[in-house]
């Protein structure tokens, strides 16, 4: 019941944000997002999407292999595309990741470990995003930096609270690991998998590189969207606004990624002295670019469905042939020749 309520909260939250944007800014920004897209911009965004997907899949391979699982890069790319399409087409934005985690876990015979591999892989990307985002937002002039400077005391309290909670969590996990309860075993497993999946000398350079390339790809897609929407703002001015939008996309209140991204981008552009309507248009264009970049996932779904249907048809045909071969053949009874002639002679002799 709680999961059902939370699912509705996430969907209604995204719908509410979009409804407020429509009420305040009208439909013009959404319609403009469809009109400004041209072929070259769409092709460039799609190419960037291919690069980000390949590096995301490679990051997943590194983490999964670090946890002792088998995952080929080719299979990871196909599964990642499928997950991206499901995330873009369905509410919540995480169902595709759940699907690839469960599917890979079934293939490997360990769904729990596969789920943790996907969680670690996504967490690695979020850590890089938050690290770069916070650094840029605290150093590059933007509406966020202005608000932070105006509330230095509140920022200091929030930072101290965050550090204290992090230290408390580390202490709690350290104490918990020494116990023998189920939670203690889970804590030890979690710490060991973080080390083997993310922090080994063989893994962490590749994971950081892949996460950095993926983040750069998302930012580049935002730049393409901004230029397509007619924005001529410098990259230095756009960078904090785009990172703020990417951070908003991590909020679990959306409809296929739509909602917080559009709201935050419209506010950020308006607060930066740019047009809030243009900011909303840029977010819409980015969302359309992201959806088109995920369309190969639909091809993966259709291809696998057809392959599965053909495999089932072949299995049914093989089963029919096997049953036919296994059934004993009923041979017709052979009547000796002399037993046929005797009754005939008797009939002839009797005048019948």
C-alpha positions, -999 to 999 in steps of 0.1 A, spaced: 0 0 0 28 24 9 45 17 -24 13 24 -43 9 57 -25 45 67 -31 41 59 -68 10 81 -71 28 109 -52 57 108 -77 34 109 -107 11 136 -92 41 156 -82 54 157 -118 19 165 -131 15 193 -106 48 209 -116 39 208 -153 4 221 -145 18 251 -127 42 258 -156 13 257 -180 -7 280 -158 21 306 -153 38 305 -187 12 290 -211 16 265 -238 38 286 -260 71 273 -245 60 237 -250 49 243 -286 81 263 -293 101 233 -281 86 212 -309 91 239 -336 128 248 -329 142 213 -334 158 207 -367 176 177 -383 212 187 -376 205 195 -339 186 162 -335 214 142 -351 240 158 -329 220 152 -298 214 116 -308 252 111 -314 259 125 -280 233 102 -266 251 72 -281 284 82 -264 268 87 -230 249 54 -233 281 34 -242 301 49 -213 272 43 -189 270 7 -200 308 4 -196 305 18 -160 279 -8 -153 302 -35 -166 330 -24 -144 309 -24 -113 292 -57 -121 325 -74 -128 340 -59 -96 312 -78 -77 321 -110 -95 294 -111 -121 296 -116 -158 284 -88 -181 295 -82 -217 297 -46 -230 275 -55 -260 248 -69 -237 251 -40 -213 247 -15 -241 215 -32 -253 201 -35 -217 210 1 -210 192 14 -241 161 -7 -231 163 8 -196 166 44 -209 135 39 -231 114 25 -203 126 53 -180 116 79 -206 83 63 -215 69 54 -180 64 74 -149 90 74 -121 121 73 -142 136 42 -125 115 12 -139 140 6 -166 169 3 -141 148 -21 -121 142 -42 -152 179 -44 -162 189 -53 -127 163 -81 -123 170 -94 -158 207 -95 -154 203 -110 -119 181 -139 -133 207 -146 -159 235 -147 -133 214 -165 -107 217 -137 -81 191 -109 -84 201 -93 -51 237 -88 -62 226 -75 -96 203 -50 -80 231 -37 -58 254 -35 -88 229 -12 -106 225 9 -75 262 13 -71 266 22 -108 239 48 -106 252 61 -73 287 66 -89 272 88 -116 252 108 -90 283 113 -68 302 128 -98 272 150 -108 267 163 -72 304 169 -68 308 189 -100 274 206 -95 281 218 -60 316 230 -70 302 250 -99 273 264 -80 295 276 -52 321 292 -75 304 304 -107 281 334 -105 244 323 -108 211 328 -90 220 299 -67 252 315 -56 235 348 -50 209 331 -28 237 312 -9 257 344 -3 226 361 10 220 332 34 256 324 46 245 315 81 218 291 69 243 275 45 268 270 73 242 254 95 231 231 67 267 222 58 275 214 95 244 193 98 253 174 67 288 167 79 275 156 113 250 132 98 276 118 75 300 112 104 272 96 124 263 73 96 300 62 92 302 56 129 269 37 130 280 15 101 314 8 117 297 -2 150 271 -22 132 296 -42 112 310 -58 143 277 -74 153 261 -107 143 226 -96 134 211 -96 100 216 -58 98 253 -63 107 257 -89 79 240 -66 55 263 -37 65 294 -58 60 282 -70 26 274 -34 16 308 -21 26 326 -50 10 307 -45 -23 314 -8 -23 351 -15 -20 351 -43 -47 327 -26 -70 338 10 -69 370 16 -50 394 -10 -62 425 3 -81 413 -15 -112 378 0 -112 377 35 -98 396 53 -126 374 39 -152 342 46 -132 353 82 -127 362 86 -163 329 71 -175 308 92 -151 327 124 -162 321 116 -199 284 109 -192 280 142 -173 298 161 -201 275 145 -226 244 156 -207 258 191 -205 266 191 -242 230 180 -250 217 210 -229 240 233 -249 226 220 -281 191 224 -268 199 260 -257 213 269 -291 183 253 -308 160 274 -286 178 306 -297 198 312 -265 232 330 -272 243 330 -235 279 321 -229 288 286 -216 300 301 -183 266 316 -178 248 285 -188 269 260 -169 254 265 -134 218 267 -148 223 234 -167 239 216 -137 210 228 -115 186 213 -140 205 180 -140 204 179 -103 167 185 -104 163 155 -127 175 132 -98 144 140 -78 120 110 -78 90 132 -86 85 131 -124 67 116 -154 93 99 -175 119 126 -164 95 155 -170 85 179 -142 113 191 -119 137 197 -148 113 220 -165 103 238 -133 139 244 -121 152 254 -156 124 280 -160 131 294 -125 169 295 -130 167 313 -164 142 338 -150 163 344 -119 195 348 -140 179 377 -159 172 355 -189 137 345 -201 118 320 -180 99 310 -211 131 304 -230 144 283 -201 112 262 -202 116 258 -240 152 247 -235 141 221 -210 114 208 -233 139 205 -262 163 187 -239 135 163 -229 127 156 -266 164 150 -274 166 126 -245 135 107 -257 149 104 -292 183 93 -279 165 65 -260 145 52 -290 171 24 -298 158 9 -266 124 4 -283 142 -15 -311 159 -37 -285 125 -44 -269 109 -53 -303 138 -74 -315 139 -94 -283 101 -99 -283 103 -112 -319 132 -135 -310 114 -148 -280 83 -155 -301 103 -173 -327 120 -193 -300 87 -203 -285 74 -213 -319 104 -235 -325 100 -251 -291 64 -259 -297 73 -274 -331 101 -295 -316 77 -307 -289 51 -318 -315 78 -337 -335 91 -353 -303 56 -365 -293 50 -378 -329 82 -398 -328 76 -411 -294 41 -425 -301 42 -462 -313 31 -469 -348 1 -492 -351 8 -516 -379 -22 -531 -398 -29 -567 -391 -16 -592 -417 -39 -621 -424 -22 -652 -438 -30 -659 -475 -43 -694 -468 -68 -682 -442 -83 -659 -469 -86 -686 -495 -103 -711 -473 -135 -690 -467 -136 -681 -504 -136 -718 -514 -163 -725 -489 -185 -697 -503 -180 -710 -539 -188 -745 -528 -220 -735 -511 -232 -716 -542 -233 -683 -525 
